[in-house]
Amino acid sequence: MRNETLGALLDSYRSEARISPNPAHHQHVLTSQILLLNKTARALWTKYSWKHLKIKRHYALQDGQRYYDITDDFDVTRIYDIRRRDGGDWVKLRSPINDCDYGVHESDVDERSWPVRAWSLAEGEQIEMWPIPDQNGEASTLEGYFRVTGMAKLQIMEDMSDTCPLDGDLVAKLAAVETLFGSGNKELAGVRVSEARMLLTTLFGNQEGVQAPPSSMLGVRYSRPVDTRMFPTYKTGDAT
């Protein structure tokens, strides 16, 4: 289930790892357990393209503006697509901007033109547009706007009321794998890996026409080796 609280995730993780459910028994390792859950969620978020975390935002192009801020709910390393509104259509912009582009319209000397045709990531997590536009976007029609599609940021869980947008059972099972291997319980760790693999397959299968990605350790690296021969091979896709 998505959006479980950190407190609920800790309970699930301890159950999956077969360790005491009493919070009082874990005060000395609570920080490390929270770090483990965050690391596991981050690994899953990084490895796969989660459909429910994809977001789209619109921004107006401005006459003479080269660099654009985007909202902080985006992770700029997970921007998939930028398009401009042109004649009612959303036209894909290429990336990155190259030296040949600057040879045509030199942005450093404020050469402007229309329409914009390319973009690059810039310093300060900004988006650079090329060429620098010589007109403004129109809010009523979105003409001259650009649309960014990407992945929402994954927030670090710190407080017990903080929530995880990924499936809580999947995060708990995979976090438990590392603990179980560390304690030498490889048999139960293998069971948890198998359960997590089936769960991930189900999550991917809930999206029509999409299969789960390679499940060699489910794409998550742990500190101890796992016999991945137990896993079948799947094609990469988007998860729900």
C-alpha positions as CSV (number, residue, x, y, z in Angstrom):
1,M,0.0,0.0,0.0
2,R,1.3,3.5,-0.9
3,N,1.7,6.4,1.4
4,E,2.3,4.5,4.6
5,T,3.8,6.4,7.5
6,L,7.3,5.9,8.6
7,G,6.0,4.4,11.8
8,A,3.9,1.8,9.9
9,L,6.9,1.0,7.6
10,L,9.1,0.3,10.6
11,D,6.5,-2.0,12.0
12,S,6.2,-3.9,8.7
13,Y,10.0,-4.0,8.3
14,R,10.5,-5.5,11.7
15,S,7.8,-8.1,11.1
16,E,9.4,-9.1,7.7
17,A,12.8,-9.3,9.3
18,R,11.5,-11.4,12.2
19,I,12.8,-9.0,14.9
20,S,11.0,-7.7,17.9
21,P,7.9,-5.6,17.2
22,N,8.4,-3.7,20.5
23,P,9.7,-0.2,19.6
24,A,11.5,0.0,23.0
25,H,13.8,-2.8,21.8
26,H,15.0,-0.7,18.9
27,Q,15.9,2.7,20.3
28,H,19.6,2.1,19.9
29,V,19.2,1.1,16.2
30,L,16.2,3.3,15.3
31,T,18.3,5.7,13.3
32,S,20.0,2.9,11.3
33,Q,16.6,1.3,10.6
34,I,15.2,4.6,9.3
35,L,18.2,5.1,7.1
36,L,17.8,1.5,5.7
37,L,14.1,2.2,4.8
38,N,15.0,5.5,3.2
39,K,17.9,3.8,1.3
40,T,15.6,1.1,0.1
41,A,12.9,3.5,-1.1
42,R,15.5,5.6,-2.8
43,A,16.9,2.6,-4.7
44,L,13.5,1.6,-5.9
45,W,12.6,5.2,-6.9
46,T,15.9,5.5,-8.8
47,K,15.7,2.2,-10.6
48,Y,12.2,2.3,-11.9
49,S,9.8,4.7,-13.6
50,W,6.8,4.8,-11.3
51,K,3.8,6.0,-13.3
52,H,2.0,7.4,-10.3
53,L,5.0,9.7,-9.5
54,K,5.2,11.2,-13.0
55,I,4.2,14.9,-13.0
56,K,3.7,17.6,-15.6
57,R,4.0,21.3,-15.2
58,H,3.6,24.3,-17.6
59,Y,5.8,27.4,-17.7
60,A,5.6,30.5,-19.8
61,L,8.5,31.4,-22.2
62,Q,9.5,35.0,-21.7
63,D,11.0,37.4,-24.2
64,G,14.8,37.6,-23.5
65,Q,14.8,34.9,-20.8
66,R,17.4,32.2,-21.2
67,Y,17.1,30.3,-17.9
68,Y,14.0,29.1,-16.2
69,D,13.3,27.8,-12.7
70,I,11.0,24.8,-12.3
71,T,9.0,23.9,-9.3
72,D,10.8,22.1,-6.5
73,D,8.6,19.1,-6.7
74,F,10.6,18.0,-9.7
75,D,13.9,16.0,-9.5
76,V,15.8,17.6,-12.4
77,T,17.8,14.4,-12.9
78,R,14.5,12.6,-13.7
79,I,13.1,15.0,-16.4
80,Y,12.0,12.9,-19.3
81,D,10.5,15.3,-21.8
82,I,10.1,19.0,-22.5
83,R,7.7,20.2,-25.2
84,R,6.6,23.7,-26.4
85,R,3.1,24.7,-27.3
86,D,3.0,25.5,-31.0
87,G,-0.2,25.9,-33.1
88,G,-2.2,23.8,-30.6
89,D,0.3,21.0,-30.6
90,W,3.0,20.0,-28.0
91,V,6.2,19.8,-30.0
92,K,9.1,17.9,-28.4
93,L,12.3,19.8,-27.8
94,R,15.7,18.1,-28.2
95,S,18.4,18.0,-25.6
96,P,21.1,19.0,-25.0
97,I,21.9,22.3,-26.6
98,N,25.2,21.9,-28.6
99,D,27.9,24.1,-29.9
100,C,26.4,24.1,-33.4
101,D,23.2,25.6,-31.9
102,Y,25.2,28.5,-30.4
103,G,26.9,29.0,-33.7
104,V,23.4,29.8,-35.2
105,H,22.1,31.9,-32.3
106,E,24.7,32.9,-29.7
107,S,22.9,33.0,-26.4
108,D,25.9,34.6,-24.6
109,V,25.4,37.8,-26.7
110,D,21.6,37.6,-26.2
111,E,20.7,36.6,-29.7
112,R,17.0,35.9,-29.8
113,S,14.7,33.9,-32.1
114,W,11.6,31.9,-32.3
115,P,10.6,29.1,-31.7
116,V,12.7,27.5,-29.0
117,R,14.0,24.2,-30.2
118,A,16.3,22.7,-27.6
119,W,17.0,22.7,-23.8
120,S,19.7,21.7,-21.4
121,L,20.1,21.4,-17.6
122,A,21.9,24.5,-16.2
123,E,23.5,25.5,-12.9
124,G,21.2,25.9,-10.0
125,E,18.8,23.2,-11.3
126,Q,17.5,25.5,-13.9
127,I,16.4,24.8,-17.5
128,E,18.2,26.6,-20.3
129,M,16.2,27.2,-23.5
130,W,17.7,27.7,-27.0
131,P,17.4,30.0,-28.8
132,I,16.5,32.7,-26.3
133,P,12.8,33.5,-27.1
134,D,11.9,36.8,-28.6
135,Q,8.3,36.7,-27.5
136,N,6.2,35.8,-24.5
137,G,3.9,32.9,-23.9
138,E,0.1,33.4,-23.9
139,A,-1.6,32.2,-20.8
140,S,-5.1,31.9,-22.3
141,T,-4.0,29.4,-25.0
142,L,-0.7,28.2,-23.6
143,E,0.9,29.1,-26.9
144,G,4.5,29.8,-26.2
145,Y,4.5,27.8,-23.1
146,F,6.7,24.7,-22.4
147,R,5.6,21.6,-20.6
148,V,8.0,19.6,-18.4
149,T,7.3,15.9,-17.7
150,G,9.4,14.1,-15.1
151,M,9.5,12.3,-11.8
152,A,8.4,13.8,-8.5
153,K,11.1,14.1,-5.8
154,L,11.2,11.4,-3.2
155,Q,11.2,13.0,0.2
156,I,13.4,11.7,3.0
157,M,11.4,10.2,5.9
158,E,12.4,11.5,9.2
159,D,9.3,12.0,11.4
160,M,7.1,9.0,12.2
161,S,4.2,10.7,10.4
162,D,6.2,11.2,7.1
163,T,4.9,9.0,4.3
164,C,6.4,6.9,1.5
165,P,4.8,7.2,-1.9
166,L,6.0,3.7,-2.9
167,D,4.4,0.4,-2.0
168,G,5.1,-0.1,1.7
169,D,5.1,-3.9,1.6
170,L,7.7,-3.8,-1.2
171,V,10.0,-1.4,0.7
172,A,9.6,-3.3,4.0
173,K,10.4,-6.7,2.4
174,L,13.5,-5.4,0.6
175,A,14.8,-3.6,3.6
176,A,14.3,-6.8,5.6
177,V,16.5,-8.7,3.1
178,E,19.6,-6.8,4.1
179,T,18.9,-7.3,7.8
180,L,18.3,-11.0,7.3
181,F,21.4,-11.5,5.3
182,G,23.4,-9.6,7.8
183,S,22.1,-11.9,10.6
184,G,23.0,-15.0,8.5
185,N,19.3,-16.0,7.9
186,K,19.9,-16.5,4.1
187,E,16.9,-18.9,3.7
188,L,14.4,-16.4,5.0
189,A,16.1,-13.6,3.1
190,G,15.6,-15.6,-0.1
191,V,11.9,-16.0,0.7
192,R,11.6,-12.3,1.2
193,V,13.3,-11.6,-2.1
194,S,11.0,-14.0,-3.9
195,E,8.0,-12.4,-2.2
196,A,9.2,-8.9,-3.2
197,R,9.8,-10.1,-6.8
198,M,6.2,-11.4,-7.1
199,L,4.9,-8.2,-5.5
200,L,6.9,-6.0,-8.0
201,T,5.6,-8.2,-10.9
202,T,2.1,-7.5,-9.7
203,L,2.7,-3.8,-9.4
204,F,4.0,-3.7,-12.9
205,G,1.3,-6.0,-14.2
206,N,-1.4,-3.6,-12.9
207,Q,-0.4,-1.3,-15.8
208,E,-1.8,-2.8,-19.0
209,G,0.8,-3.9,-21.6
210,V,3.8,-3.4,-19.3
211,Q,6.0,-6.0,-17.9
212,A,8.3,-5.9,-14.9
213,P,12.0,-5.0,-15.3
214,P,14.9,-7.3,-14.7
215,S,14.6,-8.6,-11.2
216,S,18.2,-9.5,-10.4
217,M,18.0,-8.4,-6.8
218,L,15.1,-6.2,-8.1
219,G,17.7,-3.7,-9.2
220,V,18.7,-2.9,-5.6
221,R,22.3,-3.3,-4.5
222,Y,22.9,-4.7,-1.1
223,S,26.0,-5.3,0.9
224,R,25.8,-9.1,0.6
225,P,25.6,-11.2,-2.5
226,V,22.4,-12.9,-3.6
227,D,22.0,-16.0,-5.8
228,T,20.0,-14.3,-8.6
229,R,19.5,-17.6,-10.5
230,M,16.2,-17.8,-8.7
231,F,14.9,-14.9,-10.7
232,P,13.3,-14.9,-14.2
233,T,14.0,-12.1,-16.7
234,Y,11.5,-9.4,-17.6
235,K,11.5,-6.4,-19.9
236,T,11.8,-2.9,-18.5
237,G,8.8,-0.8,-18.2
238,D,6.8,1.6,-16.0
239,A,5.4,0.6,-12.6
240,T,2.2,1.8,-11.2
